[in-house]
């Protein structure tokens, strides 16, 4: 489960397009590692926030919403996910 932002990070004056994926409740250091991200649903468009605290508050809301979306997606797409897992194991 994750929340991904693809955008310019306007809250911090970003000018470069970036893709960031936040993995709640994940404590391993995977910076520089390759991961695969599947998009289930768009949550909201890019926004500029008044402060980093307001951004963090919105990220908590986004993460809660995404958890519900993921739960529904996993239930509705169990066979597809099993197939993806099986294929991923062959890549290791």
C-alpha positions in Angstrom: 0.0 0.0 0.0 1.3 3.4 -0.9 0.5 7.0 -1.9 2.3 8.4 -5.0 2.8 12.0 -6.1 3.7 12.8 -9.6 4.2 16.5 -10.0 6.4 19.5 -9.3 6.1 19.8 -5.5 4.8 23.4 -5.6 4.6 23.7 -1.8 8.4 23.8 -1.8 8.9 25.7 -5.0 9.8 22.7 -7.1 10.5 23.2 -10.8 11.4 19.6 -11.8 8.8 16.9 -12.4 9.2 14.2 -9.8 7.6 10.9 -8.8 7.5 10.1 -5.0 5.9 7.1 -3.4 5.2 7.1 0.3 4.9 3.7 1.9 3.1 4.0 5.3 4.3 1.6 8.0 7.4 0.6 6.0 10.7 1.0 7.8 13.3 -0.4 5.5 15.8 1.8 3.6 15.0 1.3 -0.1 16.4 4.5 -1.5 18.1 3.8 -4.8 16.3 0.5 -5.2 13.9 -0.3 -8.0 10.2 -0.9 -7.0 7.1 -1.5 -9.0 4.1 0.7 -8.4 0.6 -0.1 -9.6 -1.9 2.8 -9.7 -5.4 1.9 -8.6 -7.1 5.3 -8.5 -6.3 9.0 -8.7 -6.9 10.6 -5.3 -6.6 14.3 -6.2 -4.8 16.8 -8.3 -1.6 18.6 -7.4 -2.0 21.3 -4.8 0.2 24.0 -3.2 -0.1 24.1 0.6 0.4 27.0 2.9 3.0 25.1 5.0 4.7 21.7 5.3 2.3 21.0 8.3 -0.7 21.5 6.1 0.8 19.2 3.5 1.5 16.6 6.1 -2.1 16.8 7.3 -3.3 16.3 3.7 -1.0 13.3 3.2 -2.5 11.7 6.3 -6.0 12.1 4.7 -4.7 10.9 1.4 -3.2 7.8 3.0 -6.4 6.9 4.8 -8.4 7.3 1.6 -5.9 5.3 -0.3 -6.0 2.4 2.2 -9.8 2.1 1.5 -9.2 2.3 -2.2 -6.5 -0.4 -2.0 -8.7 -2.7 0.1 -11.5 -2.5 -2.5 -9.0 -2.9 -5.4 -7.4 -6.0 -3.9 -10.8 -7.6 -3.4 -12.0 -6.8 -6.9 -8.8 -7.8 -8.6 -7.6 -10.8 -6.5 -6.9 -13.0 -9.6 -4.9 -10.3 -11.4 -2.8 -9.7 -8.2 -2.1 -13.4 -7.8 -0.9 -13.4 -11.4 1.4 -10.4 -10.8 2.8 -12.0 -7.7 3.5 -15.3 -9.6 5.3 -13.4 -12.4 7.3 -11.3 -9.9 8.6 -14.4 -8.3 10.0 -15.6 -11.6 12.0 -12.3 -12.0 13.9 -12.9 -8.7 
